[in-house]
């Protein structure tokens, strides 16, 4: 069983469960198909599972490491964004709504996506390779956002929080009445959801 599934904290785990999306962070495995680093490049993307009938062995030597996500909301929480090759429409929509949701960055349509990737990188992982979070009231967050409760990831959707697991979402709980929670989804991506991007959610 390969270590190639990503959870909402951005950690790469081993599980027999399949994912709905694929993605990569560059070459992060060795010739023994072992993960040896959390990322190689700042361009963390989310891809479709099938594209133009391409076939490739998973974790081939010196090729990018195929990572898998249960759904798109999970990939966003981990710090990934849509690929401009295999998910062109979603990628352009994401960029447009990211710009709309984050006017303080002073970017525009001519801004290269690598500039947005630099922002995302600072929002998802620190210099010690630890997950970056921020605090927010759940009732102020848009659907598709992940929060942490007792170090467990929960997806917000339609007024409920759904507990994430590698095989799917299990129990749901109502939003806490008060207080703030650690938010796993990067801050600028949360703003993108507020601006109208609706991530695919397996709930």
Secondary structure, 3 states (H helix, E strand, C coil): CCEEEECCCCCEEECCCCCCEEEECCCCECCCCCECCCCCCCCCEEECCCCCCCCCCCCCCCCCCCEEECCHHHHHHHCCEECCCCCHHHHHHHHHHHHHHCHHHCCCCCCCHHHHHHHHHHHHECCCCCECCEEECHHHCCCCCEEEECCEEEEEECCEEEEEECCEEEEEEECCCCCCEEECCCHHHHHHHHCCCCCCCCC
